[in-house]
Each structure stands twice: as structure tokens, then as C-alpha cells.
Amino acid sequence: MDLRQMQYVVALADERQFTRAAALSGVSQSGLSAAIRTLEDELGTALFDRSPRLVQPTDAGLALLPFARGMLAQATAARDAVVQATQRLSGTLRVGAEQCLGVVDVSTLLERFHRRFPQVEVHFEQAGSHDLVGRVRDGELDLAFVATTEHLGALAATELGREPLVLLVKPDHPLAGRAAVDWADLPTSAFIDFVPSWGVRPLTDAACAARGVHRRVRFSVGDVHALLDLVNRGLGTAIVPRHVAAKPEAAGLSVLAMPADTPEWVVSVVTSAGSSPAPHLLELLELDAAQPGSVETANVRRNGNGVP
């Protein structure tokens, strides 16, 4: 059993489908499937029950899973120890992030960065994406994890992932039970949304306005859980990134796909020039992109604004 096989086992156990597990592992679906089959042959037992709709660990797979996670954790700790012993990076790193970005676990990333570079003093704050972009531009932050592609100017931006938007409604709403909604059927009143500095708000406002949907936002919030609470109380509907609909607080809500021409919600990290610790955080981000269970970056793409 090697480390790569353990990565595949963990990814498949977490995602319960080959396509997503392969994407997170940075390997083709056929490559991941072949590696799992090879491991099963070596152990003489099936590790996963496979069906067209869902893949589930067998009893043997569940028994192997904690050891697989342990091997990955040990490998990560070993890399961190080597870097800490050989690179004495110091200074200050100022980081910002919008709440609940989904495609990147900022807390885990900062924890690993601190473990590797304990001499770097990290300052972190949460705010809306548009406020964070302005603070990076003004030199108040070294980098920020944001959910917007607007007003970046010459800032360097690395795309981390993207998701479709969905509509959340209560089960007793007239639209509940439908798989998707058309622009013409979209409610125009009683919306719950985030404050304008959050990335999804201007994205949704612009998409609706361009298609003649003049919606009225009755509640503006700066917290994901507050938004879901208001929708659950029947005070309005909400357009949110898909991962928000997967939260436990949204379990009782109906989730409708938005029209096919709805723009996607894009998460990026934007950086300023001249900060020495910032590139090291980005390097750690790219390293973790290929490691399931650490930072869930399924797709890292660069723009041409100064990031090689």
C-alpha cells in the first residue's frame, strides 16, 4: 500500500463517486479506478460497493479508512517538519476571507501555514469580498479569498473553483418540488440575500436585472446561517451558491436549479505585490489542492495579472 492509494481511498470514501474523487485527486477517473482495483487485489477483498448512483465503503473499506487518513496525516506532518527545519520564514502575513467559501477551507490552510512557518505572525479577518478586494488594493491585506471577479484591476488572481447558483424555498412555497426555475417564474419580492459587499449579491443583482427580473430584497444579512434561518422561517427565498444548500440548516428546504444561462459563482485568491510570506501560502494552497481532506480546491486556475 502506498500513499497515493491511500489518497484515492480517502477521496472515494468521502465523495462516494469516482468522478468527483478523481477530480480532487488530480487523476483520471480510469486511473483512480485502476489504483483502487489494484489495492483490492493486493488485500484480497473489495473495499467499495459500486453502483451506478453511489459508491460506498465495505466493512473492509471502513476498517482501512482510519489508517489511510493516518498515513496522509503523517505524510503531511513530515513535510511540514522538513519545511520548518529548513526554511526560517518570518514577518507578517495579513489574510482576509469571505465567510463559507466552500471550495477552500481557509482555517485548515492557515493552520498548516502556521505549523510550517511559526515565525510568521498571521493576522486574519472576515469581510465581504468587495471590501476585501479594496483592502488588498490599498495594501491593508496581503491576500484575500474572495467570491468575485469584479474590480480586480491589476491584482493577481488565482481561481480556486466555481459553483452554480441555486434557489432555496420553503417546502410549502409554490415553486417547491420543481427541479429548476425559469427566469419568468422567479419570484420578484420577498428575497433574502447577503449585504452588497458579499460576492454573490452583485452577481445575482446583475443577472436578474439583465433578464428583466426586478426582485426586491427584504432582508440583507452578513452571515450564511442567518440567511438560512430566515428562509426556514418563510420570510423569503434566496439565491445562493450550491454548497450553501448542502448545509444541515438547509436540509428542510427545496433546492431548485437556476436557468442554464445564470453566471457561476467563482472563488479566487487575490494578492498584492511585495509581501514575502504570501507566495508561501499560495504554494501550500497548490500543494494541498491535490490532497483530499485538506484544502478542497478542485480547480486552480491562474489569470495573467502577475501570477506565473
Protein Blocks (a to p, Z undefined) as FASTA:
>chain_A
ZZklmmmmmmmmmnopaklmmmmnopafklmmmmmmmmmmmnopafbdcdfkbccddfkl
mmmmmmmmmmmmmmmmmmmmmmmmmmccedjddddddehkljacfklmmmmmmmmmmmbc
cddddddfklmmmmmmnopafbdcddbfehklmaccddfbdcdddddddfkbmkgoiabd
cfklpcfehiacddfkbmklmmmmmmmmmnopacddfbdcfbfklmmmmmmnopaccddd
fklmmpmklmmpccddddfklccddddddddehiaklmmmmmmmmmmmmmghiaccfbdc
ddfehpZZ
